[in-house]
Amino acid sequence: MKLYGIPNCTTVKKARAWLDENSQPYDFHDFKKQGVTRELLQAWIAQAGWEPLINQQGTTWRKLDAATQTGIIDAEAAIDLMLAAPSVIKRPVLDKDGRIFIGFKPNLYETLLR
């Protein structure tokens, strides 16, 4: 199992704490230090679509100019943005056996990992 995110993100901290408290081993992948690849983003989009992966509530999104925001109209534009600014990716992304789950919801984690 692999958890993708940014270590100082509050939601990622909650997910990591939940996994640790529930004795669920995982590898952590730091977007900022380790980056993300086009291939990884394409695989995620194939499962979930590109819209759920863009965190439109976050600071990174809000700091983008309007032209950039309105230019995110398809998967390719979303991938280009996520590669340029990984902080815009909704966090965390949990990969369990090749299946991804975006965001942290304790009840969902409970169902998935039991």
C-alpha positions as CSV (number, residue, x, y, z in Angstrom):
1,M,0.0,0.0,0.0
2,K,1.3,3.5,-0.8
3,L,0.1,6.8,0.4
4,Y,0.8,9.9,-1.8
5,G,0.8,13.4,-0.4
6,I,2.7,16.2,1.2
7,P,3.9,15.6,4.8
8,N,2.8,19.0,6.2
9,C,-0.8,18.7,4.8
10,T,-3.3,18.3,7.7
11,T,-5.4,15.8,5.9
12,V,-2.3,13.7,5.0
13,K,-1.2,13.8,8.7
14,K,-4.7,12.5,9.7
15,A,-4.5,9.7,7.1
16,R,-1.0,8.7,8.2
17,A,-2.0,8.8,11.9
18,W,-5.1,6.6,11.1
19,L,-2.9,4.1,9.2
20,D,-0.4,4.0,12.0
21,E,-3.0,3.7,14.8
22,N,-4.6,0.8,12.9
23,S,-1.4,-1.0,12.2
24,Q,-1.6,-0.6,8.5
25,P,1.8,-0.7,6.9
26,Y,2.3,1.7,3.9
27,D,5.0,3.5,2.0
28,F,4.8,7.3,1.9
29,H,5.5,9.1,-1.4
30,D,6.1,12.9,-0.9
31,F,4.9,14.8,-4.0
32,K,7.2,17.7,-3.4
33,K,10.4,15.7,-2.9
34,Q,9.8,12.7,-5.1
35,G,7.5,14.3,-7.6
36,V,4.9,12.5,-9.7
37,T,5.1,11.2,-13.3
38,R,2.8,11.7,-16.2
39,E,2.3,7.9,-16.3
40,L,1.2,7.8,-12.7
41,L,-1.2,10.6,-13.2
42,Q,-2.6,9.0,-16.4
43,A,-3.2,5.8,-14.4
44,W,-5.0,7.7,-11.7
45,I,-7.1,9.5,-14.2
46,A,-8.0,6.3,-15.9
47,Q,-9.5,5.1,-12.6
48,A,-11.0,8.3,-11.1
49,G,-11.1,10.9,-13.9
50,W,-9.1,14.1,-13.7
51,E,-11.6,16.3,-11.8
52,P,-11.4,14.6,-8.4
53,L,-7.6,14.9,-8.5
54,I,-7.6,18.7,-8.7
55,N,-8.0,20.4,-5.4
56,Q,-9.9,23.5,-6.2
57,Q,-10.3,24.4,-2.5
58,G,-6.5,24.6,-1.9
59,T,-4.2,27.6,-1.8
60,T,-2.2,26.4,-4.8
61,W,-5.4,26.5,-7.0
62,R,-6.6,29.8,-5.6
63,K,-3.2,31.4,-6.4
64,L,-3.5,30.5,-10.1
65,D,-4.6,33.2,-12.4
66,A,-8.1,32.9,-13.9
67,A,-6.8,32.0,-17.4
68,T,-4.9,29.0,-16.0
69,Q,-7.9,27.9,-13.9
70,T,-10.3,28.1,-16.9
71,G,-7.7,26.4,-19.1
72,I,-8.0,23.1,-17.1
73,I,-10.7,21.6,-19.3
74,D,-9.4,18.1,-20.0
75,A,-7.1,15.4,-18.7
76,E,-4.0,16.6,-20.6
77,A,-4.3,20.2,-19.2
78,A,-4.9,18.8,-15.7
79,I,-1.8,16.5,-16.0
80,D,0.3,19.4,-17.2
81,L,-0.8,21.5,-14.2
82,M,-0.3,18.6,-11.7
83,L,3.2,18.1,-13.0
84,A,4.1,21.8,-12.8
85,A,2.4,22.3,-9.4
86,P,2.0,18.9,-7.5
87,S,0.5,20.8,-4.5
88,V,-2.7,21.2,-6.6
89,I,-3.3,17.4,-6.4
90,K,-6.0,16.5,-3.9
91,R,-4.5,14.7,-1.0
92,P,-3.9,12.1,0.1
93,V,-4.1,9.5,-2.7
94,L,-4.0,6.0,-1.3
95,D,-3.0,3.2,-3.6
96,K,-4.1,-0.2,-2.3
97,D,-3.4,-3.1,-4.7
98,G,-3.5,-0.8,-7.7
99,R,-6.8,0.8,-6.8
100,I,-6.8,4.5,-5.7
101,F,-8.8,6.4,-3.2
102,I,-8.6,10.2,-3.1
103,G,-8.9,12.2,0.1
104,F,-9.1,10.8,3.6
105,K,-12.4,9.5,5.0
106,P,-11.9,7.3,8.1
107,N,-15.0,5.3,7.4
108,L,-13.8,4.5,3.9
109,Y,-10.4,3.5,5.1
110,E,-12.0,1.3,7.7
111,T,-14.0,-0.5,5.0
112,L,-11.0,-0.8,2.6
113,L,-8.4,-2.0,5.1
114,R,-10.3,-4.5,7.2
